[in-house]
């Protein structure tokens, strides 16, 4: 007789936290703090005058019960680009949600481009992600989130999932942008009222000086085949929404928008 019959195994879960702080002095940016724990890591690349912070999850993906935290702080007059090493993957959850927290602070006169690579959601995945960007009074940011439902080239179909994705941008502690997103099986079946058959979507927002002025050049490049996109600008913000048949045309559209509204190349890991 098996004494262990009927006992459910306790599965190992992945936990990680990476903390990075940069400041700017004597015309140079420098690393002032780096802490890494568990599966979360951070790499600092110097590309020209603007450092790139690359966050990564060494566990290879997320599933129910996993927890990941990325924190980035930029001191006064510090500019940086932050991204993720590769597309994050949320796999079948089993029980519970994977949780991801991104906390960013940008000091006075600073600017951050938060250009995370895509999140791929697999069937029956469950992800709860919260991104909070705190800006000082005259600081600014450009923030991107992109999501792909499965991998169509592999014949994968996403019929069920749970996604809670909240993005909050505050200036001097006051919210200037709050974007909650909830996707579940009902939303996937809602037709044109939600995704309308799209398998990939993205949201890009710029907050700060020059945001509204970037609207014209943004709209001029929103014509990638296979992508439905629109842009609007108000009250010091630029917002771009994109939906696509799959991830490839979406990435091409994102690249074109970024090239139109920001100087310099894309993050180095995007070009690999």
Secondary structure by P-SEA (a helix, b strand, c coil): cccccccccbbbbbbbbbbbbbbbcccbbbbcbbbbcccbbbbbbbcccbbbbbbbbccccccccbbbbbbbbbcccccbbbbcccbbbbcccccbbbbbbbbbbbcccbbbbccccbbbbccbbbbbbbbbbbbcccccbbbbbbbbcccccccccccbbbbbbbbbbbccccccbbbbbbbccccccccccccccccccbbbbbcccccccaaaaaaaacccccccbbbbbcccbbbbbbbcccaaaaaaaaaaaaaacccccccccccc
